[in-house]
Amino acid sequence: MNAIIFSAILGVVMMFTGIFTNKKKVITLTAIIALVVLLTVNLLNSYGLFSIQIDTKDLLHFNKLGLFFNTLMITSTLIFVLLSGSEIEKISDKTADFYALIFFVLCGTAILTSYNGMLMLFLGIEILSIPLYILTGSDKHNLKSNEASLKYFLMGSFTTGIMLMGIALLYGATGTFGMASVGTGALPPSSGVQGPAFLQVAGLLLLFGAMCFKVSAAPFHFWTPDVYDGAPSVFTSFMATIVKAAGFFAFIKLFASNANLLGPTWNILLSFVIIATLLAGNITAVFQRSIKRMLAYSSIAQVGFMLFALYSNNDLGTEGILLYTVAYSLATIGFFAVLMKVKDYTFDGFNGLGTTQPVLAFVATICLLSLAGIPLTAGFFAKYYMLASVIKSGGPLWMVIIAVLFAAVSAYYYFKVIQAMYFKEGQPETSEITGRFKIGLILVAAAIVLVGVLPSIVLNCFYF
């Protein structure tokens, strides 16, 4: 409860900060302090040292996994602001409003990690999504940004209607919005009526489609490239990491206990979505000429691996999604921080970066190697845990083999960037790069390698 209340309050504080000062550096510093406060109160809640007690009528349920996931999300946001806060300041004079929207997104994230009913799921998704529509179109002078915002809003609104229809069908079948009764197939005993199973199946399928849209899983991924490419790069980094991870947590929590209602159809359906997501993301990324658009498609491909945690539904999958959240967030935030310093987003724009900006090129290489799942980086163990969870659950070996083959395909387009930086000549045009920014990048790269060598660091924080 601490994270929900404080993120909402701090969001309002950031709104008023813009009234009292126009200095963007002061606003960014205030946001960093606020994130540290939010992280502290969430950690105190996690260890039972300080917790705001409110009777939520069982609409919210807080457990160790949800609180730890909040910690990961807040920490990732803090790293994001420390590295990319200067880029947020460049977009417009509404810096305080941007930070306020980011805190409201974190409020939605905290709800999605603790919801215990369909209504709170809906509220969490909407509190998470509405600020993103605004952030996507925050660059008012860029037509691509305006188009991306409108497209995201229209498609998101349509998907919200699908989600509400699914929730309505589940309510009609069970007589309650509670999570516990979704898979029971019965109305409350007082009603004396048996809930029809087909309504529950239809409701779950509609919710499945809506959640696939939110995490950009195929065949509901079509909005992602245009929205990620059109949005300001700094907010694309935020959307592709913290927002996507929060949506995934809600996705897994919703279907982990209710997928059994779909019977054998569930494994077939999810297998199709996983393979389609890996195929659409990786194959399309190969043919992109813009690195930013390539990363948009690669983020779709990463979703294919993250879905293995939902398919396996075991403790190894839970550990895997935590590692994947850390690895993917660090690598994506780190690489986007480098990307925003290079003015040309094409592959040719990175030619010779290893010579002109060796620190940026080195950190970008570490981030790309992690995204590709190369050993000694955090991404390797993240992918390993996902594949191992499928094998442990008795899943088909052919699915694991296909995932490994697509991981090899992803290495191709990631290594194209590395090739451009180190093996092609050029003079890439970059914006001002401070020593503090370089130190931040090096720390991110060190964290990626550290988690890649000792993944138990993340897991020990969860278990102990």
C-alpha positions in Angstrom: 0.0 0.0 0.0 2.9 2.3 0.6 3.9 2.4 -3.0 0.4 3.1 -4.2 -0.2 6.0 -1.8 3.2 7.6 -2.0 3.5 7.4 -5.8 0.2 9.2 -6.1 1.1 11.9 -3.6 4.6 12.4 -5.1 3.0 12.7 -8.5 0.9 15.6 -7.2 4.0 17.1 -5.5 5.8 17.0 -8.9 2.9 18.9 -10.5 3.1 21.7 -7.9 6.9 21.7 -8.3 6.4 23.2 -11.8 4.4 26.1 -10.2 7.2 27.1 -7.8 10.2 26.8 -10.1 11.0 26.9 -13.8 14.5 25.5 -13.3 14.5 22.1 -15.0 17.6 20.9 -13.1 15.8 21.6 -9.8 12.7 19.7 -11.0 14.8 16.7 -12.1 16.6 16.7 -8.7 13.2 16.8 -7.0 12.1 13.9 -9.0 15.2 11.9 -8.1 14.7 12.6 -4.4 11.0 11.7 -4.7 12.0 8.3 -6.3 14.5 7.6 -3.5 11.7 8.4 -1.0 9.3 6.1 -2.8 11.9 3.3 -3.0 12.6 3.7 0.7 8.9 3.4 1.8 8.4 0.4 -0.4 11.4 -1.3 1.1 10.2 -0.5 4.6 6.8 -2.1 3.6 8.6 -5.1 2.2 10.4 -5.8 5.5 7.4 -5.0 7.7 9.0 -1.9 9.3 6.5 0.7 8.1 3.2 -0.1 6.4 0.1 2.0 5.9 -2.8 -0.1 6.8 -6.1 0.5 4.9 -9.0 -1.9 4.6 -9.3 -2.5 0.9 -12.2 -5.0 1.2 -9.9 -7.6 -0.3 -9.6 -5.7 -3.5 -5.8 -5.5 -3.0 -3.5 -8.3 -1.7 0.1 -7.5 -0.9 2.7 -10.3 -0.9 6.5 -10.5 -1.0 6.7 -11.1 -4.8 4.6 -8.0 -5.6 6.5 -5.8 -3.2 9.8 -7.0 -4.6 8.6 -6.3 -8.1 7.7 -2.8 -7.0 11.3 -2.4 -5.8 12.6 -3.5 -9.2 10.3 -1.1 -11.0 11.1 1.9 -8.8 14.8 1.2 -9.0 14.7 0.9 -12.8 12.8 4.3 -12.9 15.5 5.9 -10.7 18.2 4.6 -13.0 16.2 5.8 -16.0 15.9 9.4 -14.6 19.5 9.5 -13.5 20.7 8.6 -17.0 18.0 10.3 -19.1 16.7 13.1 -17.0 18.6 15.7 -19.2 16.7 14.4 -22.2 13.4 14.8 -20.5 14.3 18.4 -19.9 14.9 19.0 -23.6 11.4 18.0 -24.8 9.5 21.1 -23.6 9.0 23.4 -20.6 6.5 20.9 -19.1 9.3 18.9 -17.3 7.4 18.8 -14.0 4.3 17.5 -15.7 6.3 14.7 -17.4 7.7 13.6 -14.0 4.2 13.7 -12.5 2.9 11.4 -15.2 5.8 9.0 -14.6 4.9 8.8 -10.9 1.2 8.2 -11.8 2.5 5.3 -14.1 4.3 3.9 -11.0 1.0 4.1 -9.1 -0.6 2.0 -11.7 2.3 -0.4 -11.6 1.9 -0.8 -7.8 -1.8 -1.5 -8.3 -1.0 -4.2 -10.9 1.4 -6.0 -8.6 -1.2 -6.2 -5.9 -4.7 -6.4 -7.5 -7.0 -9.1 -6.2 -10.0 -8.5 -8.5 -11.0 -7.6 -12.0 -12.0 -4.0 -11.1 -8.5 -3.2 -9.6 -6.9 -4.9 -12.7 -8.9 -2.5 -14.9 -8.0 0.5 -12.8 -4.4 -0.4 -12.7 -4.2 -0.8 -16.4 -5.9 2.5 -17.1 -3.8 4.5 -14.5 -0.8 3.0 -16.2 -1.9 3.7 -19.8 -3.5 7.1 -19.7 -0.3 9.0 -18.8 1.5 7.1 -21.6 -0.8 8.4 -24.2 0.2 11.9 -23.1 3.9 11.1 -22.9 3.9 9.6 -26.3 2.6 12.8 -27.8 4.7 15.1 -25.6 6.8 16.4 -28.5 4.1 18.7 -29.9 6.3 19.9 -32.8 6.9 16.4 -34.1 4.1 15.0 -36.4 5.3 11.4 -35.8 4.9 11.9 -32.0 1.4 13.3 -32.5 0.5 10.4 -34.8 1.9 7.8 -32.4 0.0 9.3 -29.5 -3.3 9.3 -31.4 -2.8 5.8 -32.7 -1.8 4.5 -29.2 -4.9 6.2 -27.7 -7.4 4.9 -30.2 -6.0 1.3 -30.1 -5.6 1.4 -26.3 -9.2 2.6 -25.9 -10.5 -0.1 -28.2 -8.5 -2.7 -26.2 -9.9 -1.3 -23.0 -13.4 -2.1 -24.3 -12.4 -5.6 -25.1 -11.0 -6.0 -21.5 -14.2 -4.6 -20.0 -16.3 -7.0 -22.1 -14.2 -9.9 -20.8 -14.6 -8.7 -17.2 -18.4 -8.3 -17.7 -18.6 -11.9 -19.0 -16.6 -13.2 -16.0 -18.9 -11.3 -13.7 -21.9 -12.7 -15.4 -20.6 -16.2 -14.9 -19.4 -15.9 -11.3 -21.4 -13.0 -9.8 -18.3 -11.4 -8.5 -15.2 -9.5 -9.6 -12.9 -11.4 -7.2 -9.9 -13.4 -8.5 -10.6 -16.4 -6.4 -13.9 -17.2 -8.0 -12.9 -16.8 -11.7 -11.8 -20.4 -12.1 -14.4 -22.0 -9.8 -17.1 -22.0 -12.4 -19.8 -21.2 -9.9 -21.8 -18.3 -8.6 -21.8 -17.5 -4.9 -23.8 -20.2 -2.9 -26.4 -17.6 -2.0 -27.4 -17.2 -5.6 -28.3 -20.9 -6.1 -27.3 -20.7 -9.8 -24.4 -22.4 -11.5 -22.3 -20.1 -13.7 -22.1 -21.2 -17.3 -18.5 -22.2 -18.2 -18.6 -20.8 -21.7 -19.0 -17.3 -20.4 -15.9 -17.7 -18.3 -14.0 -19.1 -21.3 -15.1 -16.3 -23.5 -14.3 -13.7 -20.8 -10.8 -15.2 -20.3 -10.1 -15.2 -24.0 -11.1 -11.5 -24.3 -8.9 -10.7 -21.3 -6.1 -12.7 -22.9 -6.3 -10.7 -26.1 -6.4 -7.4 -24.2 -3.3 -8.3 -22.1 -1.4 -9.5 -25.2 -2.0 -6.0 -26.6 -0.7 -4.3 -23.5 2.5 -6.3 -23.6 2.7 -6.2 -27.4 2.5 -9.9 -28.0 1.6 -11.2 -31.5 -0.8 -11.0 -33.2 -1.6 -7.9 -31.2 1.8 -6.2 -31.6 1.1 -4.1 -34.7 0.9 -0.8 -32.7 4.3 -1.2 -31.1 6.7 -0.2 -33.9 4.9 3.0 -34.8 4.3 4.1 -31.3 7.8 3.3 -30.1 9.3 5.0 -33.1 7.1 8.1 -33.0 7.3 8.7 -29.2 10.3 10.8 -27.9 13.2 8.3 -27.4 13.4 9.0 -23.7 9.8 7.9 -23.2 10.2 5.0 -25.5 12.9 3.7 -23.1 10.5 4.0 -20.2 7.6 2.4 -22.1 9.7 -0.6 -23.3 11.0 -1.4 -19.8 9.1 -0.4 -16.7 5.7 -0.3 -18.4 6.0 -3.5 -20.3 7.4 -5.4 -17.2 4.4 -4.2 -15.1 2.0 -5.3 -17.8 3.6 -8.7 -17.8 3.4 -9.1 -14.1 -0.3 -8.4 -14.2 -0.7 -10.8 -17.2 1.0 -13.7 -15.4 -0.9 -13.0 -12.1 -4.2 -13.1 -13.9 -3.7 -16.4 -15.8 -1.4 -18.3 -13.5 -4.4 -19.5 -11.5 -7.1 -19.4 -14.1 -5.6 -20.8 -17.2 -6.7 -24.3 -16.2 -10.3 -23.4 -17.0 -9.3 -23.3 -20.7 -8.0 -26.9 -20.5 -5.6 -28.2 -23.3 -6.6 -25.2 -25.4 -4.5 -23.0 -23.2 -1.2 -24.6 -24.1 -2.0 -24.6 -27.8 -3.1 -21.0 -27.7 -0.1 -19.8 -25.7 2.3 -21.8 -27.8 0.9 -20.1 -31.0 1.3 -16.7 -29.4 4.9 -17.4 -28.2 6.1 -18.6 -31.6 4.2 -15.9 -33.5 5.7 -13.2 -31.2 9.3 -14.6 -31.7 8.8 -14.8 -35.4 7.2 -11.4 -35.9 9.7 -9.6 -33.7 13.0 -11.2 -34.8 12.4 -11.6 -38.5 11.0 -8.1 -39.0 13.8 -6.6 -36.9 16.4 -8.0 -39.3 15.2 -5.7 -42.1 15.0 -2.5 -40.2 17.3 0.4 -41.1 16.5 2.6 -38.1 18.1 1.3 -34.9 15.2 2.8 -32.9 12.7 0.9 -35.0 14.8 -2.2 -34.8 14.7 -2.0 -31.0 10.9 -1.7 -31.1 10.7 -5.0 -33.0 13.3 -6.6 -30.8 11.2 -5.6 -27.7 8.4 -7.7 -29.3 10.8 -10.6 -29.7 11.8 -10.3 -26.0 8.1 -10.7 -25.1 8.2 -14.1 -26.7 10.8 -15.2 -24.1 9.0 -13.5 -21.2 5.8 -15.5 -22.1 7.6 -18.7 -21.2 7.2 -17.7 -17.5 3.4 -17.8 -18.1 3.6 -21.1 -20.0 5.7 -22.9 -17.4 3.9 -21.4 -14.3 6.4 -22.7 -11.8 9.0 -21.3 -9.4 11.8 -21.3 -12.0 9.5 -19.2 -14.3 9.0 -16.8 -11.4 12.7 -16.5 -10.8 13.2 -16.1 -14.6 10.7 -13.2 -15.0 12.5 -11.4 -12.1 15.9 -11.9 -13.7 14.4 -10.9 -17.1 13.0 -7.8 -15.7 16.3 -6.7 -14.3 18.4 -7.7 -17.4 16.0 -6.3 -19.9 15.4 -3.0 -18.1 19.1 -2.4 -17.5 20.1 -3.2 -21.0 17.3 -1.2 -22.7 17.6 1.8 -20.5 21.4 1.8 -21.0 21.3 1.4 -24.8 18.6 4.1 -25.2 20.7 6.5 -23.1 23.5 6.0 -25.7 21.1 6.2 -28.6 19.8 9.5 -27.5 23.3 11.0 -27.6 23.7 10.0 -31.3 21.8 12.3 -33.6 21.5 9.8 -36.5 19.4 6.7 -35.5 20.4 4.7 -38.6 23.0 2.0 -38.6 25.3 4.3 -40.5 24.9 6.9 -37.8 26.8 4.6 -35.4 29.8 4.1 -37.8 33.0 4.7 -36.0 31.4 5.3 -32.6 34.0 3.0 -31.0 36.8 5.4 -32.1 35.1 8.7 -31.4 33.2 7.8 -28.2 34.8 4.5 -26.8 32.8 4.6 -23.5 29.5 5.0 -25.2 30.4 2.2 -27.7 31.6 -0.1 -24.9 28.4 0.3 -22.8 26.2 -0.1 -25.9 28.0 -3.3 -26.7 27.4 -4.7 -23.2 23.8 -3.8 -23.5 23.3 -5.4 -26.9 25.2 -8.6 -25.8 22.8 -8.8 -22.8 19.7 -8.4 -25.1 21.1 -11.1 -27.3 21.6 -13.4 -24.3 25.4 -13.8 -24.6 27.1 -15.5 -21.6 28.6 -13.3 -18.8 25.7 -10.8 -19.2 22.4 -10.7 -17.3 20.5 -11.6 -20.5 22.0 -15.0 -20.7 20.7 -16.3 -17.4 17.4 -14.5 -18.0 16.9 -16.5 -21.2 18.3 -19.7 -19.6 15.8 -19.5 -16.7 12.9 -19.1 -19.1 13.9 -22.1 -21.2 14.7 -24.2 -18.2 11.3 -23.4 -16.7 9.6 -24.8 -19.8 11.6 -28.0 -19.6 10.9 -28.4 -15.9 7.2 -28.0 -16.5 7.2 -30.8 -19.1 6.8 -28.5 -22.0 7.6 -29.5 -25.5 11.3 -29.5 -26.4 10.6 -28.2 -30.0 9.4 -24.9 -28.5 12.7 -24.5 -26.6 14.7 -25.3 -29.8 12.7 -22.7 -31.8 13.3 -20.1 -29.1 17.1 -20.8 -29.2 17.1 -20.5 -33.0 15.3 -17.1 -32.8 17.8 -16.0 -30.2 20.5 -16.7 -32.8 18.6 -14.6 -35.3 18.4 -11.7 -32.7 22.2 -11.9 -32.4 22.5 -11.0 -36.0 20.8 -7.7 -35.9 22.3 -6.8 -32.5 25.8 -7.5 -33.9 25.1 -5.3 -36.9 25.2 -2.3 -34.5 28.4 -3.6 -32.9 29.9 -4.0 -36.3 29.0 -0.5 -37.3 30.6 0.9 -34.1 33.9 -0.9 -34.3 34.5 -2.2 -37.9 33.2 0.7 -40.0 34.7 4.2 -40.4 32.7 7.3 -39.7 32.4 10.4 -37.6 29.0 10.0 -35.8 27.5 13.3 -34.6 26.7 13.3 -30.9 25.3 15.7 -28.4 27.1 16.9 -25.3 28.3 14.1 -23.1 29.3 14.8 -19.5 31.7 12.8 -17.3 28.8 12.1 -14.9 26.8 10.6 -17.7 29.7 8.3 -18.7 30.1 7.2 -15.1 26.4 6.3 -15.0 26.7 4.3 -18.2 29.7 2.4 -16.8 27.8 1.5 -13.6 24.9 0.2 -15.7 27.3 -2.0 -17.7 28.9 -3.2 -14.5 25.5 -4.1 -13.1 24.7 -6.1 -16.3 27.9 -8.1 -16.1 27.6 -8.6 -12.3 24.1 -10.0 -12.6 25.3 -12.1 -15.5 28.1 -13.6 -13.4 26.1 -13.8 -10.1 22.4 -14.0 -10.8 21.9 -15.0 -7.2 22.3 -11.4 -6.2 18.8 -10.6 -7.6 17.3 -13.9 -6.3 18.8 -13.6 -2.9 17.2 -10.2 -2.5 13.8 -11.8 -3.3 14.2 -14.8 -1.0 16.0 -13.1 1.9 
